[in-house]
Amino acid sequence: MIKNDKPDNIVYSNEHGYNASLLPYATNVGAPVIKADDLAGWKNMGINKVNKEFESKFNELKMQYQDLIEEFQWNELVYNARFSFEPIVGEIYHLYKDADGSDFLSLIGPKEWNKEHIGTFRLNSDKKWIVIDLKSSIL
């Protein structure tokens, strides 16, 4: 029978001797209880929060992209339309479809004559056509 000359509650190892003060955990009965943190729950909460933020930002960027594409298409439509005057920045113009199917830009409002009105636009200082009113969904 091996004689144990040290009590059970003493921290002693043959390699390191009395090393209770060097250990990363409590070694006596009166020490506070060590509980492992639930990191899996914390990680899952963090992942869910970050994923929602990324999804929100992605949807916001997607909507901005769709708005930009639509704005580009309207500007392309107006710039490709027929007009025989130089548009003035800040003025309102009306886009119509002619009998032959071509588009043309006019100063005349849709209530003043009987043409197929596509939309009303204003030219801004960046030479970009801003949609004011749409009567037809061409895009």
Phi, psi and chi 1 to 4 in degrees:
 res  aa     phi    psi   chi1   chi2   chi3   chi4
   1 MET       -  134.3 -175.9  168.2  169.6      -
   2 ILE   -84.0  130.3  -59.5  176.0      -      -
   3 LYS   -89.3  126.2 -174.9  176.9  180.0 -163.8
   4 ASN   -98.5  109.8 -173.9    0.2      -      -
   5 ASP   -89.7    3.0   55.9   -7.4      -      -
   6 LYS  -114.8  140.8  -52.4  -82.8 -174.6  -92.1
   7 PRO   -67.6  161.1   -7.8   13.9      -      -
   8 ASP   -65.8  -27.3  -74.8  -17.4      -      -
   9 ASN   -90.5   10.3   62.1   -7.7      -      -
  10 ILE  -100.1  133.5  -59.3  -68.7      -      -
  11 VAL   -91.2  113.1  177.9      -      -      -
  12 TYR  -146.7  136.6  178.2   82.4      -      -
  13 SER  -130.2  148.5   95.3      -      -      -
  14 ASN   -64.7  -30.7  -70.2  -28.2      -      -
  15 GLU   -74.8  -47.7  -93.2  178.8   50.1      -
  16 HIS  -108.7   -9.2  -57.8  -69.9      -      -
  17 GLY    75.9 -146.1      -      -      -      -
  18 TYR   -79.4  104.2  -65.5  100.7      -      -
  19 ASN  -124.9   26.7   63.0  -11.2      -      -
  20 ALA   -59.7  -36.2      -      -      -      -
  21 SER   -75.4  -13.3   63.9      -      -      -
  22 LEU   -96.6  -12.6  -58.9  176.0      -      -
  23 LEU   -76.8  146.4  -65.3  174.3      -      -
  24 PRO   -79.8    5.0   28.5  -33.4      -      -
  25 TYR  -133.2  162.9   49.1   86.2      -      -
  26 ALA   -69.1  144.4      -      -      -      -
  27 THR  -122.5   -0.2   59.1      -      -      -
  28 ASN  -120.1  166.4   66.9   30.3      -      -
  29 VAL   -65.9  -29.7  177.4      -      -      -
  30 GLY   -85.2   -1.1      -      -      -      -
  31 ALA   -72.6  152.5      -      -      -      -
  32 PRO   -63.7  153.1   16.7  -23.0      -      -
  33 VAL   -70.8  136.8  177.2      -      -      -
  34 ILE   -96.5  120.5  -61.7  173.5      -      -
  35 LYS  -115.7  132.4  -68.5 -176.7  179.9  177.3
  36 ALA   -74.2  132.7      -      -      -      -
  37 ASP   -67.0  147.8  -68.6  -26.9      -      -
  38 ASP   -84.8   81.8 -178.6   15.9      -      -
  39 LEU   -73.1  -26.8  -68.0  179.7      -      -
  40 ALA   -62.8  -43.3      -      -      -      -
  41 GLY   -65.1  -42.1      -      -      -      -
  42 TRP   -63.3  -43.5 -179.3   84.3      -      -
  43 LYS   -63.5  -45.1  -75.9 -179.0 -178.2 -179.4
  44 ASN   -62.2  -40.5  -74.5  -22.4      -      -
  45 MET   -62.7  -44.6 -118.4  176.7   25.1      -
  46 GLY   -62.8  -43.7      -      -      -      -
  47 ILE   -62.5  -44.8  -72.1  169.4      -      -
  48 ASN   -62.4  -43.2  -73.1  -22.1      -      -
  49 LYS   -64.5  -45.7 -176.0  176.3  179.6  178.6
  50 VAL   -65.8  -41.2  168.4      -      -      -
  51 ASN   -63.1  -38.2  -77.0  -13.1      -      -
  52 LYS   -65.7  -39.9  -76.8 -179.0 -177.0  177.1
  53 GLU   -64.4  -44.1 -173.6  177.2  -31.1      -
  54 PHE   -63.1  -41.9  -76.3  142.8      -      -
  55 GLU   -64.1  -42.2 -177.7 -179.5    2.5      -
  56 SER   -62.1  -45.7  172.4      -      -      -
  57 LYS   -64.9  -41.4 -175.1   66.5  172.7  175.7
  58 PHE   -61.0  -45.6  173.4   75.7      -      -
  59 ASN   -64.5  -37.4  -71.8  -25.7      -      -
  60 GLU   -63.8  -45.3 -178.0 -178.0  -38.2      -
  61 LEU   -65.4  -37.3  -71.6  171.5      -      -
  62 LYS   -64.2  -40.9 -168.5  165.1   94.7  173.3
  63 MET   -67.4  -40.7  -74.2  177.0   55.6      -
  64 GLN   -62.6  -40.2  -73.1  176.8   -7.5      -
  65 TYR   -63.6  -44.8  173.5   74.8      -      -
  66 GLN   -63.9  -40.0  -71.3  169.9  -16.2      -
  67 ASP   -63.5  -40.7  -69.9  -14.4      -      -
  68 LEU   -64.5  -43.1 -177.3   65.7      -      -
  69 ILE   -62.5  -43.9  -68.7  -63.1      -      -
  70 GLU   -64.4  -42.4 -174.4  175.9  -38.1      -
  71 GLU   -61.9  -41.7 -164.3  174.1  -44.5      -
  72 PHE   -61.6  -44.2  168.9   77.8      -      -
  73 GLN   -65.0  -40.1  -70.5  172.5  -25.7      -
  74 TRP   -65.3  -42.4  -79.0  116.1      -      -
  75 ASN   -64.1  -40.3  -87.7  -85.1      -      -
  76 GLU   -62.7  -42.0 -174.2  176.6   38.8      -
  77 LEU   -62.7  -45.5 -175.7   67.8      -      -
  78 VAL   -68.6  -44.1  174.2      -      -      -
  79 TYR   -66.4  -27.5  -88.4  114.6      -      -
  80 ASN   -86.4   -6.4  -72.6  -28.7      -      -
  81 ALA   -73.5  161.4      -      -      -      -
  82 ARG   -85.7  131.0 -174.4  179.2   75.7 -121.0
  83 PHE  -155.6  148.5   50.4   92.4      -      -
  84 SER  -117.5   33.5   57.0      -      -      -
  85 PHE  -145.6  163.5   54.2   88.2      -      -
  86 GLU   -94.0  114.0 -176.1  177.3  -27.7      -
  87 PRO   -62.4  143.9  -22.0   32.8      -      -
  88 ILE  -102.0  135.8  -60.5  170.5      -      -
  89 VAL   -59.6  133.3  171.8      -      -      -
  90 GLY    92.0  -15.9      -      -      -      -
  91 GLU   -81.5  158.2  -67.9  -63.8  -44.0      -
  92 ILE  -102.2  134.1  -67.0  177.1      -      -
  93 TYR  -129.2  157.9  -61.8   92.8      -      -
  94 HIS  -120.4  136.0  -53.8  -80.8      -      -
  95 LEU  -103.0  129.9 -172.9   64.6      -      -
  96 TYR  -126.8  160.9  -63.3   96.6      -      -
  97 LYS  -106.5  126.5 -174.2  159.5  -69.1  -67.4
  98 ASP   -79.8  170.7 -149.6   -9.0      -      -
  99 ALA   -61.5  -31.2      -      -      -      -
 100 ASP   -84.7    3.1   64.0   -2.5      -      -
 101 GLY    93.9   -6.1      -      -      -      -
 102 SER   -84.4  154.8   64.0      -      -      -
 103 ASP   -93.7  145.4  -60.2  -29.8      -      -
 104 PHE  -143.4  151.5   68.3   95.9      -      -
 105 LEU  -103.3  139.8 -163.5   63.3      -      -
 106 SER  -145.4  157.6  174.7      -      -      -
 107 LEU   -84.7  -18.5  -71.6  165.0      -      -
 108 ILE   -74.5  129.3  -58.2  171.6      -      -
 109 GLY   -72.9  159.8      -      -      -      -
 110 PRO   -66.5  -22.1   18.3  -26.1      -      -
 111 LYS   -82.8  -11.6  -66.8  179.7 -178.9  176.6
 112 GLU   -89.8  -12.7  -62.0  171.5   16.9      -
 113 TRP  -157.6  173.3   63.4   -9.4      -      -
 114 ASN  -106.8   77.3 -169.0   17.2      -      -
 115 LYS  -124.6  158.8  -65.0  -78.8 -175.8 -178.5
 116 GLU   -74.5  106.0 -175.4 -177.4  -13.7      -
 117 HIS   -83.4  126.3 -177.7 -116.1      -      -
 118 ILE   -93.2  -47.2  -63.2  172.3      -      -
 119 GLY  -176.0  168.5      -      -      -      -
 120 THR  -115.5  135.4  -58.3      -      -      -
 121 PHE  -134.4  155.5  -60.1   86.2      -      -
 122 ARG  -124.0  137.5  177.6 -176.2  -60.3  121.1
 123 LEU   -88.7  123.6 -175.1   62.5      -      -
 124 ASN   -94.4  178.8   74.1    3.7      -      -
 125 SER   -68.0  -16.6   59.8      -      -      -
 126 ASP   -88.8    7.9  -65.0  -30.8      -      -
 127 LYS    64.7   30.2  -56.2  -65.4 -173.7 -158.1
 128 LYS  -106.1  135.4 -175.3  167.4   63.5  171.8
 129 TRP   -84.2  123.8  -68.3   99.9      -      -
 130 ILE  -102.4  128.7  -53.1  -61.0      -      -
 131 VAL   -71.9  125.5  176.9      -      -      -
 132 ILE  -100.6  -46.8  -56.1  -68.3      -      -
 133 ASP  -152.3  137.2 -177.1   33.4      -      -
 134 LEU  -117.9  132.3  -64.6  176.7      -      -
 135 LYS  -107.0  -17.6  -62.0  -64.7  179.5 -165.3
 136 SER  -135.6  144.2  175.3      -      -      -
 137 SER  -101.1   82.1  179.9      -      -      -
 138 ILE   -80.5  -34.9  -71.3 -145.2      -      -
 139 LEU   -76.4      -  -60.7 -178.4      -      -
